[in-house]
């Protein structure tokens, strides 16, 4: 077969093409595209007829997606943010891991496995997927909110715990073997792991905080966008690989710290924009690689065990996370968001169960249960998220979270004849500043904490969340508004907002920014009155100045 000579190209081509086809079908059926990506993986996996992609290559390609994803998260997640949620993230993650491990051990006992197998199996069920969690938070524009930071902080603690587990499992296997090993050896292994992780974190916080921003600034001053983009990928992948090779830290955790130290630089936003295209492509390959591992026969051979595994992941872990978050005094909205974020498993689960099988700690059928649980939990996670977020939108008597946390139940504005600014970044904040002294009736819709704070300082009425969300659209009173400014750079989301705004108020004056002629045409079809293309406006201003100078030089 030709693909045997080019397995890398064949795997990427087949994975992306089928992911596109099935993702498009899923989107048409109003299902999350990631369901289509998973089904694409099943189609090119070894358990279905036809073309079979290389699963080892697919897994490594998927790991690149994880690295770039966590690097992007780190860019928007400062050390201060990490410490601010440590009070709940550390005990919460440890508590959930402990309870989920016990639930998994209980299921393994019912299946007749050994206590050691139950421990490894339960541990594999306890840790959430990085890709799924981050994608879910990004899709709902809550990644940079307080509840989003809690979920990410929780994930970081889980990753650290799994780093320890991966190193200690071989020692545990030796300790439980017939010949056994002394407890001091296990303790020594634990101390070595902690020392390596501590050294890595110290290097990143002391050396990395100076070296990485300096390197990016130096590259930016060359004026080459190609070199800057290359620097972004080199830092993300280089630090991730170095962390894994020298300090036995996971790729994801290494990339997260690389992004976090770069996030303190004023080039962080530009770095994030450069990482997005490659990140998204490899994130798709992650879901394809997960689908490839599934043997569909497990649903027929062991249906009750599969159902019990899924129940632990989706229901058991969610309930535990909810109770822990509520116990720390956070609102139902936050508790439901964290619960939904963690109601799935992924990459670390596969690694743990693989090591367990190689060390003869768990039976081989445990891998099929883990994979089935991962596939189903990832597929249903968007629906779980939607359900729990709706439940969390009701009024709550618990102590409120930070004031910058977006609500899921928006109080309607009393303003009429007002201006609305969507997005309060560089463009939106300038528009808002210009409108501040106009009528005083200004509403800003913004997802990030920094943007929310700027808008409040400018005296605007602020709604934090996704502007395309129907509940938020209803709350900002588009029917009574005077003008809508859509300043966000994402063309797809901006188009959704323009379309909904035009449907809500046919007479509304809609002004939007664009980055290409195709986007201008798209926005015009959706009903925008004025679309500003940056390059065009720059050219006009330059020509105005040039023509003015020429006119001034002509003698009268």
Residue pairs with C-beta under 8 A, 6 or more apart in sequence:
2 10
3 10
3 14
3 51
7 53
7 54
7 57
8 54
8 57
10 51
10 53
10 54
11 53
11 54
11 57
11 58
11 61
12 61
12 285
14 44
14 51
14 53
15 40
15 41
15 44
15 53
15 58
15 61
15 284
15 285
15 288
15 289
16 281
16 284
16 285
16 288
18 40
18 43
18 44
18 288
19 36
19 37
19 40
19 41
19 284
19 285
19 287
19 288
21 36
21 40
22 35
22 36
22 37
22 39
22 40
22 43
23 33
23 34
23 36
23 37
23 40
23 284
24 33
24 36
25 36
26 32
26 33
26 34
26 35
26 36
26 39
27 33
27 36
32 379
32 382
34 132
34 135
34 287
34 378
34 379
34 382
35 379
37 284
37 287
37 288
37 291
38 287
38 288
38 290
38 291
38 375
38 378
38 379
39 291
40 287
40 288
40 291
41 58
41 287
41 288
41 289
41 290
41 291
41 292
41 293
41 294
42 48
42 291
42 292
42 294
42 296
43 50
43 291
44 50
44 51
44 52
44 53
44 288
44 292
45 52
45 53
45 55
45 291
45 292
45 293
45 294
46 52
46 55
46 292
47 294
47 295
47 296
47 297
48 296
53 288
53 292
55 289
55 292
55 293
58 285
58 288
58 289
58 292
59 289
61 282
61 285
61 289
62 282
62 285
62 286
62 287
62 288
62 289
62 290
62 347
63 251
63 347
64 237
64 278
64 282
64 285
65 131
65 279
65 281
65 282
65 283
65 284
65 285
65 286
66 130
66 131
66 251
66 252
66 255
66 283
66 286
66 347
67 236
67 237
67 240
67 251
67 252
67 254
67 255
68 233
68 236
68 237
68 255
68 275
68 278
68 279
68 282
68 283
69 130
69 131
69 134
69 135
69 252
69 255
69 279
69 283
70 130
70 134
70 240
70 252
70 253
70 255
70 256
70 259
71 235
71 236
71 240
71 255
71 256
71 258
71 259
71 275
71 279
72 259
72 272
72 275
72 276
72 279
73 134
73 143
73 152
73 256
73 259
74 255
74 256
74 257
74 258
74 259
74 260
74 261
74 262
74 263
75 259
75 260
75 262
75 263
75 268
75 269
75 271
75 272
75 275
76 143
76 144
76 259
76 263
76 268
76 272
76 448
77 149
77 152
77 256
77 259
77 260
77 263
78 260
78 263
78 264
79 205
79 260
81 149
81 153
82 149
82 153
82 156
82 260
84 149
85 146
85 149
85 150
85 152
85 153
85 154
86 153
87 328
88 150
88 153
88 154
88 324
88 325
88 328
88 330
89 150
89 153
89 154
89 156
89 157
90 157
91 324
92 150
92 154
92 157
92 321
92 324
92 325
92 328
92 338
93 154
93 155
93 157
93 158
93 161
94 157
94 161
95 320
95 324
96 126
96 154
96 317
96 320
96 321
96 324
96 342
97 123
97 126
97 127
97 158
97 161
99 316
99 320
100 122
100 125
100 126
100 312
100 316
100 317
100 320
101 119
101 122
101 123
101 125
101 126
102 122
103 122
103 125
103 312
103 316
104 118
104 121
104 122
104 123
104 124
104 125
104 126
104 312
105 115
105 118
105 119
105 121
105 122
106 118
107 118
107 121
107 122
107 305
107 308
107 309
107 312
108 114
108 117
108 118
108 121
108 122
108 366
109 115
109 118
110 308
111 305
113 121
113 362
113 363
113 366
116 172
116 176
116 361
116 362
117 356
117 361
117 362
117 363
117 366
120 169
120 352
120 353
120 356
120 361
120 362
120 366
121 353
121 356
121 362
121 366
121 369
121 370
123 165
123 352
124 345
124 348
124 349
124 352
124 353
124 356
124 366
124 370
125 309
125 312
125 313
125 317
125 345
125 349
125 370
125 373
126 158
126 317
127 158
127 159
127 161
127 162
127 345
127 346
127 348
127 349
127 352
128 155
128 158
128 317
128 341
128 342
128 343
128 344
128 345
128 346
129 344
129 345
129 346
129 347
129 348
129 349
129 374
129 378
130 155
130 159
130 252
130 346
130 347
131 283
131 286
131 287
131 346
131 347
132 344
132 346
132 378
132 381
133 151
133 152
133 155
133 341
133 342
133 344
134 143
134 152
135 283
136 340
136 341
136 381
136 382
136 385
137 143
137 148
137 151
137 152
137 341
139 382
140 385
140 389
140 466
141 406
141 447
141 465
141 466
142 148
142 337
142 406
142 447
142 465
143 152
144 447
144 448
144 449
145 404
145 405
145 406
145 447
145 449
145 464
146 334
146 401
146 402
146 404
146 405
146 449
147 330
147 333
147 334
147 337
147 338
147 401
147 405
148 337
150 325
150 330
150 334
150 338
151 337
151 338
151 341
151 342
154 321
154 338
154 341
154 342
155 341
156 253
156 256
158 348
159 250
159 252
159 253
159 256
159 348
160 197
160 253
162 250
162 348
162 351
162 352
163 193
163 197
163 248
163 249
163 250
163 253
164 190
164 193
164 194
165 352
166 248
166 351
166 352
166 355
167 189
167 190
167 192
167 193
167 248
168 186
168 189
168 190
168 193
169 352
169 355
169 356
169 359
169 361
170 355
170 359
171 181
171 185
171 186
171 189
172 186
172 361
173 359
173 360
173 361
174 180
174 181
174 185
175 181
175 183
175 185
175 186
176 361
193 248
196 247
196 248
196 249
197 247
197 249
199 247
200 243
200 246
200 247
200 249
200 254
200 257
201 257
204 239
204 257
204 258
204 260
204 261
205 261
208 239
208 257
208 258
208 261
209 261
209 264
212 235
212 239
212 258
212 261
212 262
212 265
213 261
213 262
213 264
213 265
213 267
215 231
215 235
216 228
216 231
216 232
216 235
216 262
216 265
216 267
216 271
217 265
217 267
219 227
219 228
219 231
220 228
220 267
220 270
222 228
228 270
228 274
229 274
232 271
232 274
232 275
233 275
233 278
235 258
235 262
236 255
236 258
236 259
236 275
237 255
239 254
239 255
239 257
239 258
240 251
240 252
240 254
240 255
240 258
241 251
241 254
242 254
243 249
243 250
243 251
243 253
243 254
243 257
244 250
244 251
244 254
247 254
250 348
252 347
262 268
262 271
265 271
286 347
287 378
290 346
290 350
290 371
290 374
290 375
290 378
291 375
293 350
293 371
294 371
294 372
294 375
295 368
295 371
298 306
298 365
298 368
298 369
298 371
298 372
299 306
299 372
302 365
302 368
302 369
305 369
306 369
306 372
306 373
306 376
309 369
309 370
309 372
309 373
310 372
310 373
310 376
310 377
312 373
313 343
313 344
313 345
313 373
313 377
314 343
314 344
314 376
314 377
314 380
314 384
315 343
317 339
317 342
317 343
318 339
318 340
318 342
318 343
318 384
318 388
319 339
321 335
321 338
321 339
321 342
321 343
322 335
322 336
322 338
322 339
325 334
325 335
325 338
325 339
326 332
326 335
326 398
329 398
329 399
330 398
330 399
330 401
331 392
331 396
331 398
331 399
331 400
331 401
332 391
332 392
332 394
332 396
332 398
333 389
333 392
333 393
333 396
333 401
333 405
333 407
333 408
334 392
334 401
334 405
335 392
336 388
336 389
336 391
336 392
337 388
337 389
337 392
339 388
340 381
340 384
340 385
340 387
340 388
340 389
341 385
343 377
343 381
343 384
344 374
344 377
344 378
344 381
345 370
345 373
345 374
345 377
346 374
346 378
349 370
349 374
350 370
350 371
350 374
353 362
353 366
353 367
353 370
354 367
356 362
356 366
357 363
357 364
357 366
357 367
389 408
390 408
392 408
393 407
393 408
393 409
393 471
394 409
395 409
404 449
404 452
404 453
404 464
405 464
406 447
406 463
406 464
406 465
407 464
407 465
408 465
408 471
409 471
410 463
410 465
410 471
410 472
410 474
410 475
411 475
412 474
412 475
412 477
413 443
413 461
413 475
413 476
413 477
415 441
415 443
415 461
415 477
415 480
416 441
416 477
416 480
416 481
417 439
417 441
417 480
417 481
417 482
418 439
418 441
418 442
418 443
418 477
418 480
418 481
418 482
419 435
419 438
419 439
419 441
419 442
419 443
419 481
419 482
419 483
419 484
419 485
420 442
420 443
420 444
420 445
420 476
420 478
420 481
420 483
420 484
420 485
421 428
421 431
421 432
421 435
421 442
421 443
421 444
421 445
421 455
421 460
421 485
421 487
422 428
422 445
422 467
422 484
422 485
422 486
422 487
422 488
422 494
422 497
423 445
423 446
423 451
423 467
423 486
423 487
423 488
423 489
424 432
424 444
424 446
424 451
424 452
424 454
424 455
424 487
425 451
425 487
425 488
425 489
427 487
427 513
428 444
428 446
428 451
428 485
428 487
428 488
429 451
429 454
429 455
429 458
431 485
431 487
432 442
432 444
432 454
432 455
432 458
432 460
433 458
435 442
436 442
436 458
436 459
436 460
439 482
440 459
441 482
442 458
442 459
442 460
442 461
443 460
443 461
443 462
443 463
443 476
443 481
444 451
444 452
444 455
444 458
444 460
444 461
444 462
444 463
445 462
445 463
445 464
445 465
445 467
445 472
445 476
446 452
446 455
446 462
446 463
446 464
447 464
447 465
447 466
452 462
452 464
455 462
456 462
463 472
463 475
463 476
465 472
466 472
466 493
467 473
467 488
467 493
467 497
468 493
468 496
468 497
468 500
470 500
473 500
473 501
473 504
478 484
478 501
478 504
478 505
478 508
479 504
479 505
481 505
481 508
482 509
483 508
483 509
483 510
483 511
484 501
484 508
484 509
484 510
484 511
485 511
485 512
486 494
486 497
486 498
486 510
486 511
486 512
486 513
486 528
487 512
487 513
488 494
488 497
488 513
489 513
489 515
491 514
491 515
491 516
491 519
491 522
494 512
494 513
494 523
495 522
495 523
495 526
498 510
498 512
498 523
498 526
498 527
498 528
499 526
499 527
501 508
501 510
501 527
502 508
502 510
502 526
502 527
502 528
509 529
509 530
510 527
510 528
510 529
510 530
511 528
511 529
511 530
511 531
511 532
512 523
512 528
512 530
512 531
512 532
513 531
513 532
513 533
513 534
514 520
514 523
514 531
514 532
514 533
514 534
515 533
515 534
516 533
517 533
519 531
519 533
520 531
520 533
523 531
524 531
